[in-house]
Amino acid sequence: MPHPLPAARRLSQALTYPTVSHQDITRMDLPVFSAFEAFLEAEYPLIHHQLTKTVVNGHGLVFHWPGRDRKQPILLTAHYDVVPAGEEGWPYPPFSGHIADDRVYGRGSFDDKGSLIAILEAITALLEEGFVPASDVYLACGFDEEVGGAHGARQIAAHFESQGLMFDYVLDEGGAVADGAMMGIGKPVAVIGVAEKGHTSFQLTFSGEEGHAFTPPETTAVGKMARFISLAEARPAKPRLTDTVKAMLAATAAHRPGIQGFVLSHPGLFEPLIIRTLLKNRQTAAMVRTTLAFTQASGGTAHNVLPKTASCTVNVRILQGDSSEAALARLRGLGIPFESVAILQDEPTKSSDLKSPAMELIKNCIAQVFPDAVITPYLMTGGTDCRHYDRVTRNAYRFLPARVTEQELSLMHGRGEYLSIENLKAMIAFYTLFLRSAATH
């Protein structure tokens, strides 16, 4: 029996399309992406009839909603690609879109087809009532966000640039409403991403003597790589507080009791103490330093053969004020030679204005939909398509209007991902309110 909420039914259907993205676009099942786009056209005819649709680089979707005047336009973004999903360990098949227990299960339900469907539902509702925005509204849908956005958002941004478009601001996925316990707050915390760390991956190759293992040299290629990884993990980058993190601390200080609130409201005086506290939690520790994680390693072809080379991949998330080249230089400073190839190289984004009218608008919408939440800016430690739009916007904000539990966070790229019906309703309510409010400013 179909779910009584039409949006839930549409999200369920959207999840049946396995739009899995890969770094190598030739590995992507692009006919499935085309089928998903046809599904959107069939389910949202009013949008496709009244908004102008442009397809960028084959599968990047741009919708233009003309406003009453030529005020500076705004941009909403969402992506419809998903990460791979194994069949085992799921309560229901990952591409079934199964609805049970007031949840829509499936890969991409939370990240990020739920957001896309909610935006389309909101736009449709406004079109049905004859609403016309004051300024132009654009919606950009990327198709490879999960692997960096090189073919989707980056090309869409280039398209906007070629059209001479400059947006007042962009709103993308990102922060959400989470348990405030991590920050020592007894209320939920709504975090708005105002900047992103850089995202770079390098493949590092170490050389050694090849030959038979019965006469090994003092150090092999694999041994060099192992020692290098051990040294790199033992010598992390120096932590520091950025302006974005200081702003987050200031916003939460009023909700912390006694001396804790005083300390957080004076980061200049208590920076060492604050950093020590933030380093105790993996989520907050990532906000105060450039981090690295070794994610892949290979070397050798047989158990008794010395390999000439051994390779590993290191994923580096770069703090504002740092750079990928500086991070690579620190790795070279460990004193173990290697050759490097950049797999992905995105520098940190600029920080957006914390006091802009757009920021105030987003905060007001959050306060209406999530009235119990403490609202704060924060630094995104993950990556979004939003980074590619830096060159065509004055400000970029990242907020997914949903309540997220620790369990839901762990499932986002894991087995059993779902979006609750309650969250889907909240997302539609937020985007409807946001569009109605933003388009009249």
C-alpha positions in Angstrom: 0.0 0.0 0.0 1.5 3.4 -1.0 2.5 5.7 1.9 0.0 8.5 2.5 2.7 11.2 2.1 3.3 11.6 -1.6 6.8 12.9 -1.0 7.7 9.7 0.8 6.5 7.7 -2.1 8.5 9.8 -4.5 11.6 9.5 -2.4 11.1 5.7 -2.2 11.0 5.6 -6.0 14.0 7.8 -6.3 16.0 5.4 -4.3 15.4 2.5 -6.7 17.8 4.1 -9.2 21.3 3.1 -8.3 23.1 6.3 -9.3 26.5 5.3 -8.0 29.3 7.6 -8.9 33.0 6.7 -9.4 36.2 8.7 -9.8 36.4 7.2 -13.3 33.3 8.4 -15.1 33.5 5.5 -17.5 32.6 3.2 -14.6 29.4 5.0 -14.0 26.1 3.4 -15.3 25.1 6.7 -17.0 21.9 5.2 -18.5 20.6 4.8 -14.9 21.3 8.5 -14.4 19.3 9.3 -17.5 16.5 7.2 -16.2 16.5 9.0 -12.9 16.3 12.3 -14.7 13.3 11.0 -16.6 11.7 10.0 -13.3 12.1 13.5 -12.0 10.5 14.9 -15.1 7.6 12.6 -14.8 7.0 13.2 -11.1 7.6 17.0 -11.1 5.9 18.2 -14.4 5.1 21.6 -13.1 8.8 22.3 -12.4 9.8 21.1 -15.8 7.0 23.2 -17.4 7.5 26.5 -15.6 11.2 26.5 -14.8 13.9 26.5 -17.5 16.0 23.3 -17.4 19.6 23.2 -18.6 21.6 20.0 -18.8 25.4 20.6 -18.2 28.0 18.0 -19.1 25.4 15.3 -19.8 23.9 14.8 -16.4 24.3 18.0 -14.4 20.8 19.6 -13.9 20.2 23.3 -13.6 16.7 24.7 -13.0 16.1 28.5 -13.4 13.0 30.0 -11.7 12.7 33.6 -13.0 11.9 36.3 -10.5 9.9 39.5 -10.8 13.0 41.7 -11.1 16.7 41.3 -11.8 17.9 41.3 -8.2 21.0 39.2 -7.5 20.0 35.5 -7.8 20.3 32.8 -5.2 21.3 29.2 -5.7 20.2 25.9 -4.0 22.1 22.7 -4.6 21.6 19.0 -4.1 23.3 16.0 -5.6 21.7 12.8 -6.8 24.7 10.4 -7.0 25.3 8.0 -4.2 28.1 5.9 -2.8 28.2 2.1 -3.5 26.1 -0.2 -1.3 26.7 -3.9 -0.6 23.7 -6.1 -0.4 24.6 -7.7 3.0 23.8 -6.2 6.4 20.8 -4.1 5.2 17.4 -4.5 6.8 16.0 -4.1 3.3 17.7 -4.1 -0.1 19.7 -0.9 -0.5 18.0 0.1 -3.7 14.5 -0.9 -2.8 13.3 2.3 -1.3 11.4 0.3 1.3 9.2 2.2 3.7 8.8 0.8 7.2 8.6 2.1 10.7 8.0 5.6 9.4 11.4 5.5 7.6 12.4 5.4 4.0 15.3 3.0 3.6 17.9 3.0 0.9 21.3 4.3 -0.3 21.1 8.0 -0.8 18.0 8.5 1.4 19.8 10.9 3.7 22.7 11.7 1.4 21.4 13.4 -0.7 18.2 12.4 -2.6 16.1 13.2 0.4 17.2 16.8 0.2 16.6 17.0 -3.5 13.1 15.5 -3.3 12.3 18.0 -0.4 13.5 20.9 -2.5 11.4 19.8 -5.5 8.4 19.3 -3.3 8.7 22.8 -1.8 9.1 24.4 -5.3 6.1 22.5 -6.6 3.9 23.6 -3.7 4.9 27.2 -4.3 4.2 27.0 -8.0 0.8 25.4 -7.3 -0.2 28.5 -5.3 1.1 30.8 -8.0 4.0 32.1 -6.0 6.6 34.1 -8.0 9.9 34.9 -6.3 11.2 38.5 -6.2 14.6 37.5 -7.4 15.8 34.6 -9.7 16.2 31.2 -8.0 18.5 28.5 -9.4 18.7 24.9 -8.4 21.8 22.9 -9.3 21.9 19.1 -9.1 25.3 17.5 -9.3 25.9 13.9 -10.3 29.3 13.1 -8.9 29.5 14.9 -5.5 30.6 11.7 -3.7 33.8 11.6 -5.7 34.7 15.3 -5.8 32.2 16.9 -8.2 34.7 17.3 -11.1 32.2 16.4 -13.8 29.1 17.8 -12.1 29.3 20.8 -9.8 32.6 22.0 -11.2 31.2 22.1 -14.7 28.0 23.7 -13.6 30.0 26.4 -11.9 31.9 27.0 -15.1 28.5 27.2 -16.9 27.3 29.9 -14.5 30.6 31.7 -14.9 30.2 31.7 -18.7 26.7 33.2 -18.3 28.1 36.0 -16.1 26.1 34.9 -13.1 27.1 35.9 -9.6 24.9 34.6 -6.8 24.1 36.5 -3.6 24.6 33.2 -1.8 24.4 29.4 -2.1 22.6 26.9 0.2 23.8 23.3 0.1 23.7 20.3 2.3 26.1 20.2 5.2 25.4 20.8 8.9 22.2 19.6 10.5 20.5 19.5 13.9 22.4 17.2 16.2 22.6 16.3 19.9 24.5 19.1 21.7 26.2 16.7 24.1 29.3 16.7 22.0 29.6 20.4 22.7 28.5 20.1 26.3 25.1 21.6 25.6 21.8 20.1 26.9 19.9 21.3 23.8 20.0 20.2 20.2 22.5 22.2 18.1 21.8 23.4 14.6 25.2 23.8 12.8 25.5 25.9 9.7 28.7 25.2 7.7 30.3 28.5 6.6 33.5 27.0 5.3 35.0 23.7 4.2 38.4 22.2 4.9 40.4 21.4 1.8 40.2 17.9 0.5 43.3 16.3 -1.1 44.4 12.8 -1.8 48.0 11.8 -2.8 49.3 8.5 -4.0 52.8 8.1 -2.5 55.3 5.6 -4.0 58.4 4.3 -2.2 61.2 2.5 -4.0 63.4 -0.3 -2.8 65.6 -3.2 -4.1 63.8 -5.9 -5.9 64.8 -9.6 -5.8 64.3 -12.7 -3.8 63.3 -12.5 -0.1 66.0 -14.9 1.1 68.6 -12.1 0.8 66.7 -9.1 1.9 68.3 -5.6 2.2 68.2 -3.7 5.4 65.0 -1.9 4.4 62.5 -2.9 1.7 60.1 -0.7 -0.2 57.3 -2.0 2.0 59.3 -1.3 5.1 60.0 2.3 4.1 56.3 2.8 3.5 55.4 1.3 6.9 58.0 3.4 8.7 56.8 6.5 6.9 53.1 5.9 7.8 54.1 5.3 11.4 56.0 8.6 11.6 53.3 10.6 9.8 50.6 9.4 12.2 52.9 10.0 15.2 53.5 13.7 14.1 50.2 15.3 13.3 49.9 18.9 12.2 49.9 21.6 14.9 46.4 22.4 16.1 45.0 26.0 16.1 41.7 27.8 16.3 40.4 29.4 13.1 38.1 32.3 13.1 35.2 30.0 12.1 35.8 27.7 15.1 36.1 30.7 17.4 32.7 31.9 16.2 31.2 28.5 16.9 32.6 28.6 20.4 31.3 32.0 21.0 27.8 31.0 19.8 27.7 28.0 22.2 29.4 29.8 25.2 26.1 31.3 26.5 24.7 27.8 26.7 27.6 26.3 28.8 27.5 26.6 32.5 29.8 28.7 34.7 33.5 28.7 34.0 33.1 26.6 30.8 31.1 29.4 29.1 33.6 32.0 30.3 36.5 30.1 28.8 34.8 29.5 25.5 33.9 33.2 25.2 37.6 34.2 25.6 39.4 31.9 23.1 42.4 34.3 22.9 43.1 33.8 26.6 42.4 30.1 26.8 43.3 28.8 23.4 45.7 26.0 24.7 43.0 24.8 27.1 40.3 24.9 24.5 42.4 23.0 22.0 43.2 20.3 24.5 39.5 19.8 25.1 38.6 19.8 21.4 41.3 17.2 20.7 39.5 14.7 22.9 36.7 14.2 20.4 37.3 13.0 16.8 34.7 15.3 15.4 35.9 18.5 17.1 39.6 17.5 16.8 39.2 17.6 13.0 38.2 21.3 13.2 41.5 22.5 14.7 44.1 20.9 12.5 45.0 19.6 9.1 44.4 15.8 9.3 45.6 12.9 7.3 44.4 9.3 6.9 46.1 6.5 5.1 43.3 4.7 3.3 45.0 2.3 0.8 48.3 0.4 0.5 49.8 -2.0 -2.0 53.2 -3.6 -2.7 54.5 -6.9 -4.0 53.3 -9.7 -6.2 54.3 -12.8 -4.2 55.0 -13.7 -0.6 58.7 -14.4 -1.3 59.5 -11.6 -3.8 61.0 -8.2 -2.9 58.9 -5.5 -4.6 60.6 -2.7 -6.4 57.9 -0.2 -5.2 55.2 0.0 -2.6 52.4 2.6 -2.7 49.9 4.1 -0.3 47.1 6.7 -0.5 46.8 9.5 2.0 43.7 11.6 2.3 44.4 15.1 3.7 41.8 17.4 5.0 43.3 20.9 5.0 42.5 23.6 7.6 42.0 27.2 6.6 45.4 29.0 6.3 47.1 25.7 5.3 47.5 24.3 1.8 47.9 20.9 0.0 51.5 21.9 -1.0 52.3 22.7 2.6 50.8 19.4 3.8 52.9 17.6 1.2 56.0 19.5 2.3 55.5 18.3 5.9 55.3 14.7 4.7 58.5 15.1 2.8 60.1 16.6 5.9 59.8 13.2 7.6 63.0 12.3 5.7 61.8 9.2 3.8 61.8 9.8 0.1 58.8 9.1 -2.1 57.2 10.1 -5.4 53.7 11.7 -5.2 50.8 12.0 -7.6 47.7 14.1 -6.7 44.5 12.1 -7.1 42.3 14.9 -5.9 43.4 18.4 -4.9 40.8 20.9 -3.6 42.0 23.7 -1.3 40.1 25.1 1.7 37.1 27.3 0.8 36.7 30.9 1.7 34.7 31.6 4.9 31.3 33.2 4.5 29.9 36.3 6.2 28.5 35.3 9.6 26.4 38.5 9.8 25.0 38.6 6.2 21.2 38.9 5.6 21.4 35.4 4.1 22.9 34.0 7.3 20.2 35.7 9.4 17.5 34.4 7.0 18.8 30.8 7.4 18.9 31.2 11.2 15.3 32.5 11.2 14.1 29.6 9.2 15.9 27.1 11.5 14.4 28.8 14.5 10.9 28.4 13.1 11.3 24.7 12.1 13.5 23.6 15.0 12.6 26.1 17.8 14.5 24.1 20.5 17.9 24.2 18.7 20.9 26.4 19.5 22.2 27.8 16.2 25.9 28.1 15.5 28.3 28.4 12.5 30.8 25.7 12.1 33.7 24.4 9.9 32.8 21.6 7.6 35.4 18.8 7.9 33.8 16.9 5.0 33.3 18.0 1.5 30.3 19.1 -0.6 29.5 20.4 -4.1 29.3 23.8 -2.5 33.0 24.4 -2.7 32.9 24.5 -6.5 30.5 27.5 -6.4 32.9 29.7 -4.5 33.9 31.6 -7.7 30.3 32.5 -8.5 28.9 33.5 -5.2 29.5 36.0 -2.4 28.6 33.6 0.4 28.0 29.8 0.7 26.1 28.2 3.5 25.7 24.5 4.2 22.8 23.2 6.2 20.6 20.0 5.8 17.3 20.8 7.7 17.0 17.5 9.6 17.6 16.1 13.0 20.5 13.7 12.9 21.3 11.1 15.6 24.6 9.4 16.0 23.1 6.3 14.6 21.9 8.1 11.5 25.3 9.7 11.0 27.0 6.3 11.1 24.5 4.9 8.6 24.9 7.7 6.1 27.5 5.9 4.0 26.9 2.6 5.8 24.5 -0.3 5.7 20.9 0.5 6.6 20.8 4.2 5.6 17.4 5.8 6.0 15.5 9.0 6.2 12.7 9.3 8.7 9.3 10.5 7.5 9.5 13.1 10.3 12.7 14.5 8.9 11.4 14.5 5.3 8.4 16.6 6.5 10.8 19.0 8.3 13.0 19.3 5.3 10.0 20.2 3.0 8.7 22.7 5.6 12.2 24.3 5.9 12.7 24.7 2.1 9.2 26.0 1.6 9.7 28.6 4.3 13.2 29.4 3.1 12.2 29.9 -0.6 9.2 32.0 0.4 11.3 34.2 2.7 14.4 34.3 0.5 12.6 35.2 -2.6 10.9 38.2 -1.0 14.1 39.8 0.4 
